[in-house]
């Protein structure tokens, strides 16, 4: 797992770990990044399933309660099969765009 930071956003990148291992490592690192917006980069995982992504839902919900963004980057997934409260996009640029839009919504007191 690779942690990188860009302003107030932390990018957590998976390198050849299973989703379960990645989540375990993420939970151990969370204390260091909990005040940032978070991008989970799962682009390197082949054969990622909707069930794999649903494992991130409790993590996403908990982080969003802190009024911070939580976006997952994953490709080759059926985005229509995912719940609306889980932000999943195909590229890092789109993840950054989502965070920017959500920050604007929060600044304008919209529900993000």
Order of alpha helices (4+ residues) and beta strands (2+ residues): beta-beta-alpha-beta-alpha-alpha-beta-beta-alpha
